[in-house]
Amino acid sequence: MTGKLENTRNIGIMAHIDAGKTTTTERILYYTGINYKLGEVHDGTATMDWMVQEQERGITITSAVTTVYWDCLGQNYRINIIDTPGHVDFTVEVERSLRVLDGAVAIFCAVGGVEPQSETVWRQADKYKVPRISYINKMDRTGADFFHVVEQIREKLGANPVLIQIPIGAEENFTGIVDLITNKAYTWDDQSLGRNYNEIPVPEEMMDMVREYRMKLVEGTAEENDFLLHKFIEDPHSITEEEIVSEIRKATLEGKITPVACGASFKNKGVQLLIDAIVKFLPSPYDMPAVIGQNPFTGNQELRYPEPSEPFTALAFKIAADPFVGRIAFFRVYSGQLEAGQVVLNTRTDKKERLLRIMLMHANKQNPLKHIEAGEIAAAVGFKDIRTGDTLCDLKHPIILETMVFPDPVINMAVEPRTQDDVEKLSIALHKMAEEDPTFQVRVDDETGQTLISGMGELHLDIIADRIRREFNIDVNRGNPQVAYKEAIVNVVMHHEVYKKQTGGKGRFADLVIEIGPADKGIKGLQFINEIKGGNIPKDFIPAIETGLKAAMTNGPIIGFPMDSVKVRLIDGSYHSVDSDDISFQVAAGIAFREASRKAKAVILEPIMKFEIVTPSEYMGEVTSDITKRRGHVEEVESRIGNQVIRGRVPLAEMFGYVTTLRSLTSGRATEMLEFLKYETTPREIQDEVLYKIRGYVPAY
């Protein structure tokens, strides 16, 4: 075991669904000696898929954390791994994991290549500037094409893939790997489940290819360094393995390249070389820049370096409910150190929290720790109030780190308990799950009194309902899934509102003039601009006005759907020295917003989904015709080994139950993938249908 920070790697495993993330992680656990038996996803025995729903469905739903140790280059490395889900409904798990990781392994299927969720997770890694290596898995499958996937990484992801390995054979003839850095070939022993692997001579028929790709690697390495370039010009063979590794690492950390490895995790080939690549090319906490935060009292920007001597700073990136110890908060320590039982400050709540126990997690198993330092990932219990994205810090050195922003849910479903006794239990269960998952929301409809749950897709809500039954022992009735519509205004309208109330004593008074219209491009929520001059409304009342406007946005003027984004200019107003207060201006702002938005032309927005359908060629006509009937647009068609890949966009409202339709159209041979793209204005006739469905009539516009 190692305590050296430079020998620590915090990495995530990310990919499209079914690319082999969890299988690869299970092999890493086996070859590093953490597990003594291979866990398999299809058998429901994968260590990292510990939830019952994950084992039954063979998919990853929640990100799981574990720690392994690996010897390489004569040193012992500690690798903290987060295995993330591949299904788009659980993309929040990838988002919050990447926020706290230093590096990532992007896994691609050698047959499927760069798929929709591959692009999504790659963009998320770009957003947080996470260095990554690519691993092309499933080289043993029929249709595997290593070089085609490398080209897709270049073209679709805009990356610069640099080959550090090439496969020996493909499909059923995949037997091993050539390491281009060491210029050695390896095969794996099936009898030892791949634990033993042997160095062999590079196959004769591959000599020219290996020579060509190794020369490209050496030349690319030399271009990054004047000294090496000079050596390369004099003698290309004079550049050493250590120099190649050093330059590849430097370019990877700078985000200039992504080293590409290959293997077949399920067949136990190539995983040890992948672990070597992780420790050689992905960053330690020392390689990452200092984390930037803001002092909540001075407003000044402050830096925290990954040193135990710095003030303690950590970010809570995930909250989970445990039936035995209550809420567990997963956090990444960016600086300083922490003892179990120590008191820290939560800068969101400005409250002190005592961390009773600190634990190193291995999937859902907990190993207690007495002490944790900068660069480590752990979990703790004992929090009174904690949310995803909260900053935990030293009491004397407060800081707020940039929090995480999550997408809004796009689908609603009504739920109710089957027995009256479970009403309160259901409410508690739903709010516990909403604390864990920022993309899951719960609200009670004001008009119907129904409890509505909102999520990222049908599978997301299905898993939530299943968890309510299993974990909280509550049987629920479920309504049909509904689209989470939003409202927006198109015109700019000015409104003058005077709010007066006299009750005999101190009254209420607020007077304000606002202009509302569409928000500027790219801005979500309320875009509030205060243009009050000369103290017509005291500064103290401005936050109350903004609060009133935000509250009013939750009910749009057409039918009460939340409003996506609005620009409000506070132009003028007046106040009364006795009767005016925060409440008066908050209420007045809400009334003014509602009245003004009724005068502005309002529209309903619907979620538009990006789709990818993989279908045998003979069914392509039926599939595209059906998509067109659903108001969909086919934007791209690509051939892939006897199949056609159809990509485009379609309204979510038209896609409920689509899996069943697709199965009947293609005799069960096609697959589909939906991912939220954006909100768009609903066509007038569809808007009228929505209003009629909800209200029973279409109001005059």
C-alpha positions in Angstrom: 0.0 0.0 0.0 1.2 3.5 -0.7 0.6 6.8 0.9 2.4 8.8 -1.8 0.1 11.3 -3.6 2.1 11.1 -6.8 1.3 7.4 -6.9 -2.5 7.9 -6.6 -4.8 7.9 -9.5 -8.5 9.0 -9.3 -10.1 7.6 -12.4 -13.6 6.9 -13.8 -14.7 4.2 -16.2 -17.1 5.7 -18.8 -18.8 4.5 -21.9 -22.0 3.9 -23.9 -24.3 1.2 -22.4 -23.0 -2.4 -23.0 -19.4 -1.4 -24.0 -18.1 -3.4 -21.1 -17.4 -0.9 -18.3 -18.4 -3.1 -15.4 -16.8 -6.2 -16.9 -13.5 -4.3 -17.3 -13.7 -3.0 -13.7 -14.4 -6.5 -12.5 -11.3 -7.8 -14.3 -9.2 -4.9 -12.7 -10.5 -6.0 -9.3 -9.5 -9.6 -10.0 -6.0 -9.0 -11.4 -5.2 -6.5 -8.6 -6.1 -9.1 -6.0 -9.1 -7.2 -4.5 -11.4 -10.0 -5.7 -10.5 -13.7 -5.6 -13.3 -14.7 -8.0 -14.4 -13.1 -11.3 -17.7 -11.3 -11.1 -19.9 -11.4 -14.2 -22.6 -8.9 -15.2 -24.7 -11.5 -17.0 -24.7 -13.8 -13.9 -25.6 -10.9 -11.6 -22.4 -11.4 -9.6 -20.5 -8.2 -10.6 -19.1 -6.6 -7.4 -19.7 -3.0 -8.7 -23.3 -3.8 -9.7 -24.5 -4.4 -6.2 -28.1 -3.1 -6.4 -30.7 -5.8 -7.0 -32.1 -3.8 -10.0 -28.6 -3.7 -11.5 -28.1 -7.5 -11.1 -31.5 -8.3 -12.5 -31.2 -6.0 -15.6 -27.5 -6.4 -16.2 -26.9 -2.6 -16.4 -25.2 -0.1 -14.1 -27.6 2.3 -12.4 -25.5 4.0 -9.8 -21.8 4.9 -9.9 -19.8 2.7 -7.5 -16.4 3.5 -5.9 -13.6 1.1 -5.1 -9.8 1.3 -4.5 -7.1 -1.1 -5.9 -3.3 -1.3 -5.7 -1.0 -2.1 -8.6 2.8 -2.6 -9.1 4.3 -0.9 -12.2 7.7 0.4 -13.0 9.0 -0.8 -9.7 6.5 1.3 -7.7 3.2 0.6 -5.9 0.2 2.7 -7.1 -3.2 3.3 -5.5 -6.1 3.6 -8.0 -9.5 4.9 -6.9 -12.0 3.8 -9.5 -15.6 5.0 -10.1 -17.6 2.7 -12.4 -20.3 4.9 -14.0 -23.6 3.9 -15.8 -23.8 3.9 -19.5 -27.6 4.4 -19.9 -28.5 8.0 -20.8 -31.2 8.1 -18.0 -28.4 8.0 -15.4 -26.1 10.5 -17.0 -26.1 12.5 -13.7 -23.9 9.7 -12.2 -21.3 10.3 -14.9 -21.5 14.1 -14.6 -20.9 14.2 -10.8 -18.2 11.6 -11.0 -16.2 13.4 -13.7 -16.5 16.6 -11.6 -14.2 15.1 -8.9 -12.0 12.8 -11.0 -8.5 13.5 -12.3 -8.6 11.1 -15.2 -10.9 8.7 -17.1 -10.9 5.6 -19.2 -13.3 5.9 -22.2 -14.3 2.4 -23.3 -15.6 1.7 -26.8 -17.0 -1.4 -28.3 -14.9 -2.6 -31.2 -18.1 -3.4 -33.1 -20.4 -0.5 -32.1 -17.6 2.1 -32.0 -18.5 5.7 -31.0 -22.2 5.5 -29.9 -24.5 8.3 -28.7 -23.7 8.0 -25.0 -20.0 7.8 -25.9 -20.3 11.3 -27.3 -22.2 12.5 -24.2 -19.7 11.3 -21.7 -16.8 12.5 -23.9 -18.4 16.0 -23.9 -18.8 15.8 -20.1 -15.1 15.0 -19.8 -14.2 17.9 -22.1 -16.3 20.2 -19.9 -14.3 19.3 -16.8 -11.0 19.1 -18.7 -10.5 15.5 -17.6 -7.5 13.8 -19.3 -8.4 10.3 -20.7 -7.2 7.2 -22.4 -9.3 5.2 -24.8 -9.8 1.4 -24.5 -11.3 -0.4 -27.5 -13.0 -3.5 -25.9 -14.6 -6.6 -27.3 -11.9 -7.2 -30.0 -13.1 -10.9 -30.0 -16.6 -10.1 -31.2 -17.8 -10.7 -34.8 -17.5 -7.4 -36.7 -14.7 -6.0 -34.5 -12.7 -3.3 -36.3 -10.0 -1.6 -34.3 -8.8 0.9 -36.9 -12.4 1.9 -37.8 -13.2 2.8 -34.2 -9.9 4.8 -34.0 -11.1 6.9 -37.0 -14.5 7.4 -35.3 -12.8 8.7 -32.2 -10.9 11.2 -34.4 -13.9 12.2 -36.5 -16.9 12.1 -34.2 -15.3 13.2 -31.0 -12.7 15.6 -32.5 -10.0 13.8 -30.4 -6.4 13.0 -31.3 -6.1 9.3 -30.8 -2.5 8.0 -30.5 -2.1 4.2 -30.8 0.0 2.7 -28.0 -1.2 -0.9 -28.8 -2.5 -2.7 -31.9 -4.4 -6.1 -31.8 -3.1 -9.4 -33.0 -6.0 -10.5 -35.2 -9.7 -9.7 -34.6 -13.0 -11.5 -34.0 -12.4 -15.2 -33.2 -8.8 -14.7 -34.4 -8.0 -12.1 -31.7 -5.1 -13.7 -29.8 -3.1 -10.9 -28.2 -1.7 -7.4 -28.3 1.4 -5.7 -29.6 2.7 -2.9 -27.3 4.1 -0.2 -29.6 6.1 1.5 -26.8 8.0 -1.6 -25.8 7.8 -3.2 -29.2 6.7 -6.5 -27.6 3.8 -8.8 -28.2 1.7 -10.6 -25.5 -0.8 -13.4 -25.4 -3.0 -14.4 -22.4 -3.4 -17.8 -20.7 -7.0 -19.0 -20.7 -6.3 -21.6 -18.0 -5.5 -18.9 -15.4 -8.4 -16.7 -16.5 -5.9 -14.3 -18.0 -4.0 -13.8 -14.8 -0.8 -15.1 -16.6 0.3 -13.6 -19.8 3.3 -14.3 -22.0 5.7 -12.3 -24.1 5.9 -13.7 -27.6 7.8 -12.5 -30.8 5.8 -10.0 -32.9 4.1 -12.2 -35.6 6.0 -12.2 -38.9 2.9 -11.0 -40.9 2.6 -8.0 -38.6 6.2 -6.8 -38.7 5.6 -4.1 -41.4 2.5 -2.8 -39.7 4.1 -2.7 -36.2 7.2 -0.9 -37.7 4.9 1.7 -39.4 2.8 2.5 -36.3 5.7 2.5 -33.9 7.5 5.0 -36.2 4.4 7.2 -36.2 4.3 7.0 -32.4 8.0 7.9 -32.0 7.7 10.7 -34.6 4.6 12.1 -32.9 6.4 12.0 -29.5 9.5 13.7 -30.9 7.5 16.6 -32.4 6.4 17.6 -28.9 10.0 18.1 -27.6 12.9 19.9 -29.4 15.6 17.7 -27.7 13.8 14.5 -28.8 13.2 16.0 -32.3 16.9 16.5 -32.7 17.5 12.9 -31.5 14.9 11.6 -33.9 16.5 13.4 -36.9 19.9 11.9 -36.0 18.6 8.4 -35.2 14.9 7.5 -34.8 15.9 4.4 -32.8 17.8 6.4 -30.2 14.6 7.6 -28.4 14.1 5.4 -25.3 10.9 3.9 -24.0 11.1 6.2 -20.9 11.2 9.3 -23.2 8.2 8.0 -25.2 6.2 7.3 -22.0 7.2 10.7 -20.5 6.1 12.7 -23.7 2.8 10.7 -24.1 2.0 11.4 -20.4 2.7 15.1 -20.8 0.5 15.4 -24.0 -2.3 13.3 -22.3 -2.3 15.6 -19.3 -2.5 18.7 -21.5 -5.5 17.2 -23.4 -3.6 17.1 -26.7 -3.9 13.4 -27.2 -5.8 10.3 -26.0 -3.6 7.1 -25.9 -5.5 4.1 -27.4 -5.3 0.6 -25.9 -7.3 -2.5 -26.9 -8.4 -5.8 -25.5 -11.3 -8.2 -24.8 -12.2 -7.9 -21.1 -14.7 -10.7 -21.0 -12.1 -13.0 -22.5 -9.5 -11.8 -20.0 -7.2 -10.3 -22.6 -5.4 -6.9 -22.3 -6.6 -5.7 -18.9 -3.2 -5.7 -17.2 -1.7 -3.6 -20.0 -4.7 -1.2 -19.5 -3.9 -0.9 -15.8 -0.3 -0.1 -16.7 -1.5 2.6 -19.1 -3.7 4.1 -16.3 -0.7 4.6 -14.0 1.7 5.7 -16.7 -0.5 8.2 -18.5 -3.3 9.4 -16.3 -2.6 12.2 -13.7 -2.0 12.1 -10.0 -3.7 14.8 -7.8 -0.3 16.6 -7.9 -0.5 16.9 -11.7 -3.8 18.7 -11.5 -4.1 22.5 -11.2 -5.0 24.0 -7.8 -8.8 24.0 -7.3 -10.4 27.5 -7.4 -13.0 28.6 -4.9 -14.5 31.8 -3.5 -14.3 33.0 0.1 -18.0 33.4 1.2 -17.2 36.4 3.4 -14.8 38.4 1.3 -15.9 37.3 -2.2 -12.3 36.9 -3.1 -11.0 34.0 -5.3 -8.8 31.5 -3.4 -6.7 28.5 -4.5 -6.3 25.2 -2.7 -3.3 23.0 -3.6 -3.3 19.2 -3.2 -1.2 19.3 -0.1 -2.0 17.8 3.3 -0.6 21.1 4.9 -3.2 23.2 3.2 -6.6 24.0 4.9 -9.1 21.1 4.5 -11.3 21.4 1.4 -13.6 18.8 0.0 -16.6 18.5 -2.4 -19.6 16.2 -1.7 -20.4 14.7 -5.1 -22.9 12.0 -4.2 -25.4 11.3 -1.5 -26.7 7.7 -0.9 -29.1 6.2 1.6 -27.9 3.2 3.6 -30.4 1.1 5.5 -28.0 0.6 8.4 -26.1 3.9 8.8 -28.4 6.4 7.2 -27.2 9.0 4.7 -23.7 8.5 3.3 -21.9 11.4 1.6 -19.2 10.6 -0.9 -16.6 13.4 -1.1 -13.3 14.2 -2.8 -10.6 15.8 -0.7 -8.8 18.6 -2.7 -6.5 19.9 0.1 -5.7 19.3 3.7 -6.5 16.3 5.9 -9.3 15.1 8.1 -9.6 12.9 11.2 -12.7 10.8 12.0 -14.9 12.8 14.4 -13.6 16.1 13.3 -15.9 19.1 12.8 -16.1 20.8 9.3 -18.0 23.7 7.8 -20.7 23.2 5.1 -20.5 26.6 3.3 -23.9 26.2 1.7 -25.7 25.9 5.0 -23.1 27.8 7.0 -23.5 25.1 9.6 -20.9 22.9 11.4 -21.0 19.2 10.7 -19.2 16.5 12.7 -18.1 13.6 10.6 -18.6 10.7 12.9 -17.1 8.0 10.6 -15.0 8.2 7.5 -15.0 5.1 5.2 -13.2 3.8 2.2 -15.9 2.3 0.0 -15.7 -0.9 -2.0 -19.0 -0.9 -4.0 -21.5 -1.0 -1.1 -19.0 -2.3 1.5 -17.5 0.1 4.0 -14.0 0.0 5.5 -13.5 2.5 8.3 -10.7 5.0 8.1 -9.2 7.1 10.9 -7.6 9.7 8.6 -7.9 11.0 5.1 -5.7 13.4 3.1 -5.7 15.5 -0.1 -6.3 13.6 -3.3 -8.4 10.9 -1.8 -12.0 9.9 -2.3 -14.0 8.6 0.7 -17.4 8.6 2.3 -18.7 9.8 5.7 -21.8 9.5 7.9 -23.1 11.9 10.5 -24.3 14.8 8.3 -27.5 16.6 9.4 -27.9 18.4 6.1 -25.9 17.6 3.0 -26.6 17.9 -0.7 -24.7 17.0 -3.9 -22.3 19.8 -4.7 -21.8 21.0 -1.2 -18.3 22.3 -0.2 -16.9 21.0 3.1 -14.0 23.0 4.5 -11.9 24.0 7.5 -13.8 26.2 10.0 -11.2 28.9 10.0 -10.7 28.9 6.2 -14.1 28.9 4.5 -14.3 28.4 0.7 -17.1 27.7 -1.8 -16.1 25.5 -4.7 -18.0 25.7 -8.0 -21.1 23.5 -7.7 -22.5 21.1 -10.3 -25.3 22.0 -12.7 -27.7 19.1 -13.7 -30.2 18.8 -16.5 -33.9 19.3 -15.8 -36.2 16.2 -15.8 -38.1 15.6 -19.0 -40.8 13.1 -17.9 -43.4 13.0 -15.2 -45.4 10.2 -13.6 -48.1 10.3 -10.9 -47.7 7.9 -8.0 -49.9 7.0 -5.0 -49.6 4.4 -2.2 -52.0 1.5 -2.4 -52.9 1.9 1.3 -53.6 5.1 3.3 -51.2 4.0 6.0 -48.3 4.4 3.5 -49.0 8.1 2.5 -46.5 9.5 4.9 -43.9 6.7 4.3 -44.1 7.4 0.6 -43.5 11.1 1.1 -40.4 10.4 3.2 -39.1 7.7 0.7 -39.4 10.0 -2.3 -37.7 12.9 -0.6 -34.8 10.7 0.5 -34.3 9.6 -3.1 -34.6 13.2 -4.4 -31.7 14.1 -2.0 -29.6 11.3 -3.6 -30.4 12.1 -7.2 -30.4 15.7 -8.4 -32.2 14.8 -11.7 -35.1 13.2 -9.8 -37.8 15.7 -8.5 -41.0 15.3 -6.4 -43.9 17.8 -6.3 -47.6 17.8 -5.4 -49.9 19.2 -8.2 -51.8 22.1 -6.7 -54.9 21.4 -8.8 -55.2 17.6 -8.5 -53.4 17.0 -5.3 -51.5 14.1 -7.0 -47.8 13.4 -6.1 -45.8 13.8 -9.3 -42.3 12.3 -9.7 -40.0 13.6 -12.5 -37.0 12.0 -14.1 -34.8 11.7 -17.2 -36.7 8.8 -18.9 -39.1 5.9 -18.5 -36.3 3.6 -17.2 -35.3 6.2 -14.6 -38.8 6.3 -13.2 -39.3 2.6 -13.4 -36.1 2.1 -11.3 -37.4 4.6 -8.7 -40.8 2.9 -8.4 -39.0 -0.5 -8.1 -36.8 0.9 -5.3 -39.8 2.3 -3.4 -41.2 -1.3 -3.4 -38.0 -3.1 -2.4 -36.1 -0.7 -0.2 -39.0 1.0 1.6 -41.6 -1.8 1.3 -44.3 0.4 -0.1 -46.6 -0.7 -3.0 -47.6 2.1 -5.3 -50.0 2.7 -8.1 -48.4 4.4 -11.1 -50.0 6.7 -13.7 -48.9 6.7 -17.3 -45.6 8.6 -17.9 -46.2 12.2 -19.1 -44.0 14.7 -20.9 -42.5 17.4 -18.7 -43.6 20.4 -20.8 -42.5 23.9 -20.1 -43.8 27.4 -21.1 -42.1 30.4 -22.6 -43.1 33.9 -23.7 -42.4 35.3 -27.1 -43.2 39.0 -26.9 -41.8 41.8 -24.7 -44.4 43.4 -22.4 -44.3 46.2 -19.8 -46.4 46.2 -16.7 -47.0 48.6 -13.8 -48.2 46.9 -10.6 -49.3 48.7 -7.4 -49.9 46.5 -4.4 -51.8 48.0 -1.5 -53.4 46.4 1.6 -54.8 48.2 4.6 -55.9 46.1 7.6 -56.2 48.8 10.3 -52.6 48.7 11.5 -49.5 48.6 9.4 -50.4 48.0 5.8 -48.7 46.7 2.8 -47.4 48.7 -0.1 -45.3 48.1 -3.2 -45.1 49.8 -6.5 -43.0 48.5 -9.4 -42.7 48.7 -13.2 -41.3 45.7 -15.0 -40.6 44.6 -18.5 -40.7 40.9 -19.3 -39.6 39.1 -22.5 -37.6 36.1 -23.7 -34.2 35.6 -22.0 -31.0 36.2 -24.0 -29.7 33.2 -25.9 -28.1 30.5 -23.8 -29.5 31.8 -20.4 -31.7 29.5 -18.4 -34.1 30.5 -15.6 -34.6 34.1 -14.6 -32.4 36.8 -16.2 -33.0 39.7 -13.7 -31.8 43.2 -14.6 -32.2 45.9 -11.9 -32.4 49.3 -13.6 -33.6 51.3 -10.5 -31.9 54.6 -10.1 -32.1 57.3 -7.5 -33.3 55.0 -4.8 -36.9 54.8 -6.0 -36.9 51.3 -4.5 -34.4 50.8 -1.7 -31.7 48.2 -2.4 -32.9 46.1 0.6 -36.1 45.2 -1.3 -34.5 44.1 -4.6 -33.7 40.5 -3.5 -37.4 40.1 -2.4 -38.5 41.2 -5.9 -36.2 38.7 -7.5 -37.5 36.0 -5.1 -41.1 36.8 -6.1 -40.3 36.7 -9.8 -38.5 33.3 -9.4 -41.5 31.8 -7.5 -44.0 33.1 -10.2 -41.9 31.4 -12.9 -42.9 27.9 -11.6 -46.5 28.5 -13.0 -46.7 29.6 -16.6 -49.6 31.7 -18.0 -51.1 29.0 -20.3 -51.7 26.1 -18.0 -49.2 26.3 -15.2 -46.1 24.5 -16.6 -42.9 25.9 -15.3 -41.3 28.6 -17.4 -37.9 27.8 -18.9 -36.3 31.2 -19.2 -37.5 34.8 -18.9 -35.8 38.2 -18.9 -37.2 40.7 -16.5 -36.1 44.4 -16.3 -37.0 46.2 -13.1 -37.4 49.7 -14.5 -39.1 51.9 -11.9 -41.2 51.9 -8.8 -41.8 53.5 -5.4 -42.2 52.6 -1.8 -43.9 53.7 1.5 -41.6 54.5 4.4 -43.9 52.6 6.8 -46.0 50.1 4.9 -43.4 48.8 2.5 -41.4 45.7 3.4 -39.9 42.6 1.8 -43.1 40.6 1.8 -45.0 43.5 0.0 -42.4 43.6 -2.8 -42.2 39.8 -3.1 -46.0 39.5 -3.5 -46.2 42.5 -5.9 -43.4 41.0 -8.1 -45.3 37.7 -8.3 -48.6 39.5 -9.3 -46.8 41.7 -11.8 -45.1 38.7 -13.4 -48.3 36.8 -13.7 -50.2 39.7 -15.2 -47.4 40.7 -17.6 -46.9 37.1 -18.8 -50.6 36.8 -19.6 -50.3 39.8 -21.9 -47.2 38.4 -23.6 -47.8 35.7 -26.2 -47.0 32.4 -24.5 -46.1 29.0 -26.0 -45.7 25.5 -24.7 -42.2 23.9 -25.1 -41.7 20.2 -25.4 -38.5 18.1 -25.0 -36.8 17.0 -28.2 -34.8 13.8 -28.0 -31.8 12.7 -30.1 -32.2 9.1 -31.3 -30.0 6.4 -32.7 -31.7 3.2 -34.0 -29.6 0.2 -35.1 -31.7 -2.0 -37.4 -31.1 -4.7 -40.0 -31.1 -3.2 -43.5 -34.3 -5.0 -44.6 -36.4 -3.1 -42.0 -35.0 0.3 -42.7 -38.0 1.5 -44.7 -40.5 0.6 -42.0 -38.4 2.1 -39.2 -37.8 5.5 -41.0 -41.5 5.7 -42.0 -42.6 5.1 -38.4 -40.2 7.8 -37.1 -41.6 10.3 -39.7 -45.1 9.6 -38.4 -43.9 10.4 -34.9 -42.9 14.0 -36.1 -39.3 12.8 -36.2 -36.5 13.9 -38.5 -33.9 11.5 -39.8 -30.6 13.4 -40.1 -28.0 10.7 -40.8 -27.9 7.0 -41.9 -24.8 4.9 -41.6 -24.0 1.3 -42.6 -22.6 -0.9 -40.0 -21.9 -4.7 -40.7 -25.3 -5.7 -42.2 -27.2 -3.1 -40.1 -28.2 0.5 -40.7 -27.7 3.1 -38.0 -30.4 5.8 -38.2 -29.8 9.1 -36.3 -32.0 12.1 -35.9 -34.4 13.9 -33.5 -37.9 13.3 -32.4 -40.3 14.8 -29.7 -40.4 12.7 -26.5 -44.2 12.9 -26.5 -44.3 10.6 -29.5 -41.9 8.0 -28.2 -43.6 6.4 -25.2 -43.8 2.7 -25.5 -41.6 2.9 -28.7 -39.5 -0.1 -27.7 -42.5 -2.4 -28.2 -43.4 -0.9 -31.6 -39.7 -1.2 -32.8 -39.6 -4.9 -31.7 -42.7 -5.7 -33.7 -41.5 -3.8 -36.8 -38.1 -5.5 -36.8 -38.9 -9.0 -35.3 -37.0 -7.9 -32.2 -33.8 -7.3 -34.0 -33.4 -3.5 -33.7 -32.2 -1.5 -30.7 -32.9 2.2 -29.9 -31.2 4.9 -27.8 -32.9 8.2 -26.8 -31.0 11.2 -25.3 -32.4 14.6 -24.3 -31.3 17.3 -26.8 -33.3 20.5 -26.1 -36.7 22.1 -25.6 -38.5 23.4 -28.7 -41.8 25.2 -29.3 -44.7 22.7 -29.7 -46.6 23.0 -33.0 -50.0 24.8 -32.5 -52.1 21.7 -33.2 -50.1 19.6 -30.7 -50.3 22.4 -28.2 -54.1 22.4 -28.5 -54.1 18.6 -28.0 -52.1 19.0 -24.8 -54.4 21.7 -23.5 -57.5 19.7 -24.4 -56.1 16.6 -22.7 -55.3 18.4 -19.5 -58.2 20.9 -19.3 -60.9 19.4 -21.5 -61.0 22.5 -23.7 -58.8 24.8 -25.7 -58.7 28.3 -24.3 -58.9 31.3 -26.7 -55.4 32.7 -27.4 
